[in-house]
């Protein structure tokens, strides 16, 4: 079988009064949300980059530029669906994905099962093929100072049968 792996990384600044979307889930009662052209879902953006990288299709900015009004305020799940379609056009299917979200607060553990379900459904794969983890940075750096959120993703794709 032809396997490929890709990795992705994304960051967004945080600001008061904005909604916080991560892993396709709106985090209720968050004091800050992501400053972004789309909805700012750093977890999905990192995942899109991982999938695009695995298929040697460039990065999220190439396909969904933040200079385009088409993507202004867009739900990142739409970007993920489009990314999976691009990967499929190359003859590949998603095998699995592993995501790490770095954020000091709010605590994300209660939302992880919903993120896994949402991401799996959006990609058209089983929930047990999506891993989401959350961590703090022990108050170090821009994440620790609650200035931003960072996300890392790894994705495996394989030739579709």
C-alpha positions as CSV (number, residue, x, y, z in Angstrom):
1,X,0.0,0.0,0.0
2,X,1.2,3.5,-0.7
3,X,1.3,5.5,2.5
4,X,2.2,9.1,3.0
5,X,2.5,11.2,6.1
6,X,2.3,15.0,6.6
7,X,2.6,17.4,9.4
8,X,1.0,20.8,10.0
9,X,1.3,23.7,12.4
10,X,-0.9,26.7,13.0
11,X,-1.0,29.6,15.5
12,X,-3.6,32.4,16.1
13,X,-3.5,35.3,18.4
14,X,-6.3,35.5,21.0
15,X,-8.5,38.5,21.7
16,X,-11.4,39.2,24.0
17,X,-14.9,39.2,22.6
18,X,-14.3,36.6,19.8
19,X,-15.7,33.1,19.6
20,X,-13.2,30.3,20.2
21,X,-13.4,27.4,17.7
22,X,-11.1,24.4,18.0
23,X,-11.4,21.0,16.3
24,X,-14.7,22.1,14.8
25,X,-16.3,22.8,18.2
26,X,-17.2,26.1,19.6
27,X,-15.8,26.3,23.1
28,X,-18.5,28.0,25.3
29,X,-17.7,30.7,27.8
30,X,-14.2,31.2,26.5
31,X,-12.9,34.7,27.4
32,X,-10.9,35.0,24.2
33,X,-11.2,33.7,20.7
34,X,-8.9,33.6,17.7
35,X,-8.0,36.6,15.6
36,X,-8.3,35.3,12.0
37,X,-9.6,35.7,8.5
38,X,-11.8,32.6,8.8
39,X,-13.2,31.3,12.1
40,X,-9.6,30.8,13.3
41,X,-9.8,27.1,14.2
42,X,-6.0,26.5,14.6
43,X,-6.6,22.7,15.1
44,X,-8.3,22.3,11.7
45,X,-5.9,24.6,10.0
46,X,-2.9,22.5,11.2
47,X,-4.8,19.3,10.1
48,X,-5.4,20.8,6.6
49,X,-1.7,21.5,6.3
50,X,-0.8,18.0,7.4
51,X,-3.2,16.5,4.8
52,X,-2.1,18.8,2.1
53,X,1.6,18.1,2.9
54,X,1.1,14.4,2.8
55,X,-0.4,14.7,-0.7
56,X,2.3,17.1,-1.8
57,X,-0.3,19.8,-2.5
58,X,1.3,22.8,-0.8
59,X,-0.3,24.4,2.2
60,X,-3.6,25.9,3.4
61,X,-2.6,29.4,2.3
62,X,-2.1,28.3,-1.2
63,X,-5.6,26.8,-1.5
64,X,-7.5,29.0,0.9
65,X,-5.7,32.4,1.0
66,X,-6.5,34.8,3.8
67,X,-6.5,37.6,1.2
68,X,-9.7,36.1,-0.4
69,X,-13.1,37.4,0.6
70,X,-14.5,33.9,-0.2
71,X,-12.9,32.6,3.0
72,X,-13.7,35.6,5.3
73,X,-15.3,34.2,8.5
74,X,-15.7,30.8,6.9
75,X,-16.3,27.7,9.1
76,X,-13.0,25.8,9.0
77,X,-14.9,22.5,8.7
78,X,-15.6,23.6,5.1
79,X,-11.9,24.1,4.5
80,X,-11.3,20.6,5.9
81,X,-13.9,19.0,3.7
82,X,-12.4,20.7,0.7
83,X,-8.9,19.6,1.7
84,X,-10.1,16.0,2.0
85,X,-11.6,16.3,-1.5
86,X,-8.3,17.6,-2.9
87,X,-6.5,14.6,-1.3
88,X,-9.1,12.3,-2.8
89,X,-8.6,13.8,-6.3
90,X,-5.0,12.7,-6.0
91,X,-6.3,9.1,-5.3
92,X,-5.7,9.1,-1.6
93,X,-7.9,8.5,1.5
94,X,-7.3,9.7,5.1
95,X,-5.9,6.9,7.3
96,X,-5.7,8.8,10.6
97,X,-4.9,12.1,12.2
98,X,-3.3,13.1,15.4
99,X,-3.6,16.7,16.7
100,X,-2.1,18.5,19.7
101,X,-3.6,21.8,20.8
102,X,-1.5,24.1,23.0
103,X,-3.5,26.5,25.0
104,X,-3.2,27.7,28.6
105,X,-6.9,28.1,29.2
106,X,-9.7,27.3,29.0
107,X,-9.2,23.6,29.8
108,X,-10.1,21.7,26.6
109,X,-10.3,18.1,27.9
110,X,-14.1,18.2,28.2
111,X,-14.4,19.1,24.5
112,X,-12.0,16.5,23.1
113,X,-14.6,13.7,22.5
114,X,-16.8,16.2,20.6
115,X,-13.8,17.4,18.6
116,X,-12.9,13.8,17.6
117,X,-16.5,13.1,16.5
118,X,-16.7,16.4,14.6
119,X,-13.4,16.0,12.8
120,X,-14.1,12.3,11.9
121,X,-17.5,13.1,10.5
122,X,-16.1,16.1,8.5
123,X,-13.3,13.9,7.0
124,X,-15.6,10.9,6.5
125,X,-13.6,8.5,8.7
126,X,-14.3,6.6,11.9
127,X,-13.8,8.6,15.2
128,X,-11.2,6.1,16.4
129,X,-9.0,7.3,13.6
130,X,-8.8,10.8,15.1
131,X,-6.8,11.7,18.1
132,X,-7.0,15.1,19.8
133,X,-4.8,16.0,22.7
134,X,-4.6,19.3,24.6
135,X,-1.7,20.7,26.7
136,X,-0.6,23.9,28.3
137,X,2.9,25.3,27.9
138,X,3.3,25.7,31.7
139,X,2.8,29.4,31.4
140,X,5.8,29.8,29.0
141,X,5.8,31.7,25.7
142,X,2.9,33.4,23.9
143,X,0.6,30.4,24.7
144,X,1.5,30.5,28.4
145,X,0.8,34.2,28.5
146,X,-2.6,33.5,26.9
147,X,-1.8,35.6,23.9
148,X,-2.4,32.8,21.4
149,X,-3.1,29.2,20.6
150,X,-0.9,26.8,18.7
151,X,-1.8,23.4,17.1
152,X,0.2,20.6,15.6
153,X,-1.2,17.8,13.4
154,X,0.1,14.7,11.8
155,X,-1.9,12.9,9.2
156,X,-1.5,9.6,7.4
157,X,-3.0,9.1,3.9
158,X,-3.0,6.0,1.8
159,X,-3.9,5.1,-1.8
160,X,-7.6,4.7,-2.0
161,X,-8.8,1.2,-3.1
